Amino acid sequence: MSGGRNDEELERRLRGALGAVDPGTGFAPGVLARIAAEPRRPERPARAGAVVGWLAFGLAASVIIAILLAHQWQVQRLEQGREARRQLIEALRMTDQKLNLASRVVNGEEHGAPQEHSGV
């Protein structure tokens, strides 16, 4: 297999080329001198802090709006439930009246005795 031999040769050459090299005794002082000679970069502008502040404000406002919307939805559902209850009670009251009337008619309590062909 010549492919395996080529891979091994490539790996050997890469290890030789990329092996550790002693930079010498003057390396660290030279790096430190270049760092000291470079002008200091300005720190982050205050604007970055303002952006973070606005993001925090926006997040807090979003949470408050979500809570208010959830509360409004609950109040609306409660009102709908109360309206449905009122309608149910009204329907039951009307049904009670109609059943009482039908009972009186069947038992002959209203308008005298029921007629033979009255349809009731």
N, CA, C and O of each residue as an XYZ file, in Angstrom:
480
protein
N       0.839     -1.184      0.000
C       0.000      0.000      0.000
C       0.878      1.238      0.000
O       1.498      1.575      1.008
N       0.920      1.884     -1.097
C       1.756      3.078     -1.199
C       1.089      4.276     -0.548
O       1.780      5.214     -0.152
N      -0.293      4.274     -0.419
C      -1.005      5.384      0.211
C      -0.646      5.506      1.667
O      -0.514      6.620      2.175
N      -0.480      4.373      2.368
C      -0.114      4.393      3.777
C       1.300      4.912      3.979
O       1.565      5.634      4.940
N       2.209      4.552      3.085
C       3.588      5.007      3.180
C       3.663      6.520      2.951
O       4.406      7.225      3.635
N       2.892      7.002      1.990
C       2.886      8.448      1.716
C       2.362      9.229      2.922
O       2.884     10.295      3.250
N       1.329      8.694      3.580
C       0.778      9.364      4.760
C       1.793      9.399      5.884
O       1.926     10.406      6.579
N       2.508      8.300      6.062
C       3.516      8.260      7.121
C       4.648      9.237      6.829
O       5.139      9.918      7.729
N       5.055      9.299      5.568
C       6.131     10.222      5.176
C       5.689     11.667      5.401
O       6.458     12.487      5.901
N       4.431     11.975      5.023
C       3.904     13.327      5.207
C       3.866     13.674      6.694
O       4.256     14.772      7.092
N       3.404     12.751      7.495
C       3.329     12.997      8.931
C       4.721     13.229      9.516
O       4.901     14.120     10.346
N       5.702     12.439      9.093
C       7.069     12.594      9.590
C       7.630     13.962      9.221
O       8.276     14.614     10.041
N       7.383     14.397      7.983
C       7.887     15.694      7.534
C       7.205     16.843      8.279
O       7.844     17.835      8.630
N       5.892     16.696      8.518
C       5.172     17.739      9.260
C       5.675     17.837     10.694
O       5.847     18.940     11.213
N       5.909     16.718     11.330
C       6.424     16.735     12.708
C       7.797     17.415     12.758
O       8.101     18.162     13.689
N       8.612     17.145     11.748
C       9.931     17.776     11.712
C       9.828     19.271     11.495
O      10.571     20.038     12.107
N       8.910     19.699     10.626
C       8.770     21.131     10.333
C       8.087     21.886     11.466
O       8.381     23.058     11.700
N       7.178     21.217     12.167
C       6.402     21.897     13.201
C       6.898     21.568     14.606
O       6.194     21.843     15.578
N       8.040     21.011     14.733
C       8.564     20.651     16.046
C       8.851     21.872     16.894
O       8.936     22.989     16.383
N       9.001     21.654     18.196
C       9.268     22.734     19.136
C      10.645     23.325     18.880
O      11.611     22.597     18.651
N      10.726     24.629     18.919
C      11.978     25.343     18.695
C      12.176     26.287     19.864
O      11.248     27.004     20.240
N      13.357     26.301     20.443
C      13.665     27.212     21.541
C      13.808     28.621     20.975
O      14.666     28.856     20.125
N      12.969     29.577     21.438
C      13.026     30.930     20.892
C      14.251     31.709     21.360
O      14.557     32.759     20.795
N      14.919     31.249     22.323
C      16.111     31.962     22.808
C      15.792     32.763     24.045
O      14.632     32.907     24.431
N      16.827     33.281     24.659
C      16.653     34.009     25.918
C      16.110     35.408     25.727
O      15.564     35.975     26.673
N      16.233     35.981     24.564
C      15.773     37.359     24.343
C      14.329     37.436     23.870
O      13.821     38.530     23.624
N      13.674     36.321     23.742
C      12.301     36.344     23.199
C      11.329     37.071     24.136
O      10.661     38.017     23.719
N      11.248     36.637     25.387
C      10.286     37.229     26.323
C      10.553     38.719     26.535
O       9.604     39.501     26.478
N      11.791     39.154     26.775
C      12.005     40.600     26.936
C      11.654     41.383     25.677
O      11.174     42.514     25.764
N      11.888     40.793     24.505
C      11.544     41.488     23.259
C      10.051     41.678     23.115
O       9.598     42.742     22.693
N       9.271     40.648     23.464
C       7.803     40.751     23.393
C       7.319     41.801     24.380
O       6.479     42.632     24.032
N       7.827     41.780     25.589
C       7.407     42.757     26.591
C       7.762     44.181     26.167
O       6.992     45.107     26.424
N       8.919     44.371     25.519
C       9.313     45.701     25.053
C       8.372     46.191     23.957
O       8.001     47.364     23.943
N       7.982     45.313     23.044
C       7.039     45.716     21.975
C       5.675     46.067     22.556
O       5.024     47.010     22.107
N       5.248     45.304     23.556
C       3.957     45.607     24.185
C       4.014     46.978     24.851
O       3.073     47.763     24.734
N       5.103     47.266     25.543
C       5.237     48.555     26.229
C       5.313     49.703     25.226
O       4.857     50.806     25.529
N       5.877     49.474     24.042
C       6.046     50.533     23.049
C       4.744     50.850     22.316
O       4.582     51.961     21.810
N       3.817     49.902     22.251
C       2.552     50.145     21.534
C       1.681     51.094     22.342
O       1.649     51.029     23.571
N       0.975     51.976     21.642
C       0.068     52.870     22.376
C      -1.092     52.050     22.959
O      -1.537     51.061     22.377
N      -1.553     52.491     24.106
C      -2.670     51.777     24.751
C      -3.937     51.968     23.936
O      -4.240     53.061     23.457
N      -4.642     50.908     23.801
C      -5.940     50.992     23.125
C      -6.944     51.605     24.087
O      -6.922     51.333     25.287
N      -7.810     52.424     23.553
C      -8.818     53.002     24.452
C      -9.743     51.892     24.959
O     -10.019     50.916     24.261
N     -10.198     52.072     26.165
C     -11.119     51.089     26.723
C     -12.445     51.203     25.994
O     -12.679     52.139     25.230
N     -13.286     50.250     26.243
C     -14.595     50.261     25.586
C     -15.270     51.602     25.793
O     -15.236     52.165     26.887
N     -15.874     52.101     24.749
C     -16.568     53.380     24.920
C     -17.768     53.215     25.853
O     -18.312     52.122     26.012
N     -18.149     54.301     26.444
C     -19.293     54.289     27.357
C     -20.565     53.893     26.618
O     -21.544     53.467     27.231
N     -20.543     54.032     25.328
C     -21.724     53.708     24.525
C     -22.098     52.239     24.668
O     -23.282     51.902     24.651
N     -21.106     51.359     24.807
C     -21.389     49.934     24.955
C     -22.200     49.696     26.223
O     -23.110     48.867     26.231
N     -21.880     50.407     27.281
C     -22.647     50.281     28.519
C     -24.067     50.774     28.343
O     -25.004     50.211     28.909
N     -24.225     51.827     27.557
C     -25.567     52.346     27.309
C     -26.401     51.340     26.530
O     -27.595     51.180     26.782
N     -25.765     50.665     25.586
C     -26.494     49.661     24.806
C     -26.978     48.542     25.713
O     -28.119     48.093     25.603
N     -26.112     48.097     26.604
C     -26.501     47.050     27.548
C     -27.644     47.543     28.435
O     -28.579     46.797     28.725
N     -27.563     48.787     28.857
C     -28.637     49.355     29.674
C     -29.962     49.381     28.932
O     -31.002     49.038     29.495
N     -29.927     49.787     27.670
C     -31.155     49.816     26.870
C     -31.694     48.410     26.639
O     -32.907     48.200     26.640
N     -30.803     47.455     26.442
C     -31.258     46.074     26.270
C     -31.940     45.567     27.537
O     -32.976     44.906     27.467
N     -31.364     45.874     28.683
C     -31.974     45.464     29.950
C     -33.330     46.141     30.126
O     -34.297     45.513     30.558
N     -33.390     47.424     29.789
C     -34.663     48.145     29.884
C     -35.706     47.530     28.963
O     -36.855     47.336     29.359
N     -35.303     47.224     27.735
C     -36.228     46.611     26.780
C     -36.731     45.263     27.253
O     -37.909     44.944     27.099
N     -35.842     44.475     27.827
C     -36.241     43.173     28.345
C     -37.224     43.328     29.497
O     -38.233     42.626     29.555
N     -36.932     44.244     30.412
C     -37.831     44.475     31.544
C     -39.194     44.967     31.057
O     -40.228     44.530     31.560
N     -39.197     45.869     30.086
C     -40.463     46.380     29.547
C     -41.254     45.261     28.882
O     -42.477     45.201     29.008
N     -40.558     44.379     28.177
C     -41.242     43.265     27.522
C     -41.891     42.338     28.543
O     -43.014     41.872     28.346
N     -41.187     42.079     29.622
C     -41.740     41.213     30.674
C     -42.964     41.861     31.306
O     -43.968     41.190     31.547
N     -42.888     43.152     31.574
C     -44.029     43.855     32.173
C     -45.224     43.845     31.230
O     -46.353     43.619     31.665
N     -44.991     44.083     29.963
C     -46.085     44.062     28.985
C     -46.708     42.671     28.910
O     -47.929     42.537     28.827
N     -45.872     41.640     28.940
C     -46.393     40.266     28.897
C     -47.267     39.979     30.119
O     -48.316     39.346     30.005
N     -46.829     40.446     31.279
C     -47.620     40.230     32.503
C     -48.951     40.979     32.412
O     -49.994     40.438     32.777
N     -48.916     42.213     31.931
C     -50.157     42.988     31.795
C     -51.111     42.343     30.792
O     -52.319     42.304     31.022
N     -50.580     41.843     29.691
C     -51.436     41.177     28.706
C     -52.047     39.903     29.280
O     -53.218     39.612     29.037
N     -51.262     39.147     30.037
C     -51.787     37.929     30.654
C     -52.894     38.277     31.653
O     -53.914     37.590     31.721
N     -52.686     39.347     32.427
C     -53.710     39.774     33.379
C     -54.984     40.216     32.655
O     -56.092     39.867     33.063
N     -54.815     40.981     31.586
C     -55.973     41.436     30.813
C     -56.730     40.243     30.239
O     -57.961     40.235     30.227
N     -56.003     39.240     29.767
C     -56.641     38.047     29.210
C     -57.436     37.327     30.292
O     -58.544     36.852     30.042
N     -56.862     37.246     31.511
C     -57.569     36.590     32.606
C     -58.840     37.350     32.970
O     -59.883     36.736     33.197
N     -58.764     38.658     33.028
C     -59.935     39.467     33.359
C     -61.017     39.268     32.293
O     -62.195     39.128     32.620
N     -60.618     39.254     31.030
C     -61.585     39.063     29.944
C     -62.246     37.698     30.061
O     -63.461     37.582     29.899
N     -61.450     36.652     30.344
C     -62.022     35.308     30.504
C     -62.986     35.269     31.689
O     -64.028     34.618     31.610
N     -62.657     35.949     32.777
C     -63.520     35.996     33.951
C     -64.836     36.678     33.608
O     -65.906     36.214     34.003
N     -64.753     37.788     32.867
C     -65.979     38.493     32.461
C     -66.831     37.625     31.542
O     -68.056     37.613     31.662
N     -66.196     36.902     30.629
C     -66.940     36.009     29.746
C     -67.627     34.904     30.548
O     -68.762     34.527     30.257
N     -66.930     34.394     31.552
C     -67.515     33.357     32.410
C     -68.715     33.889     33.182
O     -69.728     33.202     33.315
N     -68.600     35.115     33.691
C     -69.730     35.715     34.423
C     -70.923     35.944     33.499
O     -72.069     35.726     33.892
N     -70.651     36.383     32.274
C     -71.739     36.595     31.310
C     -72.399     35.266     30.953
O     -73.624     35.190     30.856
N     -71.600     34.221     30.758
C     -72.162     32.899     30.451
C     -73.003     32.393     31.624
O     -74.050     31.780     31.419
N     -72.549     32.648     32.848
C     -73.302     32.238     34.044
C     -74.630     32.979     34.103
O     -75.669     32.383     34.387
N     -74.591     34.297     33.832
C     -75.823     35.080     33.849
C     -76.818     34.559     32.819
O     -78.007     34.430     33.110
N     -76.328     34.256     31.607
C     -77.196     33.744     30.556
C     -77.774     32.378     30.923
O     -78.937     32.092     30.640
N     -76.954     31.538     31.554
C     -77.434     30.217     31.970
C     -78.520     30.344     33.029
O     -79.538     29.655     32.961
N     -78.310     31.222     34.010
C     -79.320     31.414     35.056
C     -80.620     31.936     34.451
O     -81.706     31.501     34.835
N     -80.506     32.875     33.498
C     -81.709     33.406     32.820
C     -82.420     32.299     32.038
O     -83.647     32.212     32.068
N     -81.667     31.465     31.349
C     -82.268     30.360     30.591
C     -82.942     29.365     31.529
O     -84.025     28.866     31.221
N     -82.322     29.071     32.664
C     -82.928     28.148     33.635
C     -84.191     28.748     34.247
O     -85.168     28.037     34.482
N     -84.170     30.062     34.506
C     -85.363     30.720     35.056
C     -86.521     30.649     34.059
O     -87.657     30.356     34.433
N     -86.222     30.919     32.795
C     -87.266     30.865     31.762
C     -87.771     29.429     31.601
O     -88.970     29.216     31.423
N     -86.882     28.456     31.661
C     -87.284     27.058     31.534
C     -88.180     26.667     32.707
O     -89.163     25.947     32.532
N     -87.834     27.145     33.904
C     -88.653     26.858     35.083
C     -90.057     27.422     34.907
O     -91.040     26.747     35.215
N     -90.159     28.657     34.412
C     -91.475     29.268     34.188
C     -92.291     28.460     33.187
O     -93.476     28.205     33.404
N     -91.649     28.057     32.082
C     -92.360     27.299     31.047
C     -92.791     25.925     31.567
O     -93.896     25.470     31.271
N     -91.928     25.267     32.336
C     -92.292     23.959     32.887
C     -93.419     24.078     33.909
O     -94.301     23.221     33.957
N     -93.400     25.134     34.726
C     -94.492     25.356     35.682
C     -95.797     25.592     34.937
O     -96.835     25.058     35.327
N     -95.760     26.388     33.869
C     -96.956     26.643     33.073
C     -97.452     25.343     32.444
O     -98.649     25.059     32.481
N     -96.562     24.563     31.878
C     -96.959     23.298     31.258
C     -97.534     22.341     32.299
O     -98.491     21.620     32.017
N     -96.962     22.332     33.489
C     -97.456     21.460     34.551
C     -98.868     21.861     34.952
O     -99.732     21.007     35.147
N     -99.098     23.174     35.074
C    -100.443     23.641     35.441
C    -101.454     23.298     34.355
O    -102.585     22.917     34.656
N    -101.054     23.430     33.102
C    -101.965     23.124     31.994
C    -102.277     21.635     31.988
O    -103.435     21.248     31.829
N    -101.262     20.798     32.157
C    -101.463     19.343     32.141
C    -102.313     18.917     33.325
O    -103.156     18.029     33.191
N    -102.114     19.517     34.448
C    -102.868     19.127     35.644
C    -104.211     19.839     35.731
O    -104.941     19.644     36.702
N    -104.551     20.644     34.759
C    -105.849     21.292     34.681
C    -106.021     22.458     35.622
O    -107.155     22.804     35.952
N    -104.972     23.067     36.058
C    -105.062     24.175     36.995
C    -105.290     25.513     36.310
O    -105.681     26.474     36.972
N    -105.064     25.604     35.029
C    -105.179     26.885     34.357
C    -106.226     26.778     33.260
O    -106.219     25.818     32.489
N    -107.128     27.753     33.180
C    -108.186     27.844     32.172
C    -109.130     26.665     32.289
O    -109.620     26.163     31.278
N    -109.381     26.235     33.452
C    -110.310     25.130     33.627
C    -109.693     23.817     33.199
O    -108.475     23.692     33.076
N    -110.551     22.846     32.977
C    -110.067     21.524     32.565
C    -109.642     21.591     31.116
O    -110.252     22.314     30.328
N    -108.596     20.844     30.740
C    -108.152     20.872     29.352
C    -109.220     20.289     28.435
O    -109.929     19.349     28.794
N    -109.313     20.861     27.262
C    -110.283     20.395     26.295
C    -109.804     19.094     25.692
O    -108.615     18.780     25.732
N    -110.734     18.339     25.134
C    -110.418     17.016     24.623
C    -109.441     17.073     23.465
O    -108.543     16.235     23.377
N    -109.595     18.039     22.580
C    -108.716     18.161     21.406
C    -107.897     19.445     21.469
O    -107.728     20.122     20.455
N    -107.405     19.774     22.606
C    -106.682     21.028     22.748
C    -105.265     20.948     22.176
O    -104.650     21.984     21.922
N    -104.747     19.763     21.973
C    -103.405     19.619     21.420
C    -102.362     19.572     22.510
O    -101.161     19.525     22.243
N    -102.844     19.585     23.766
C    -101.893     19.506     24.865
C    -101.865     18.117     25.409
O    -101.121     17.837     26.348
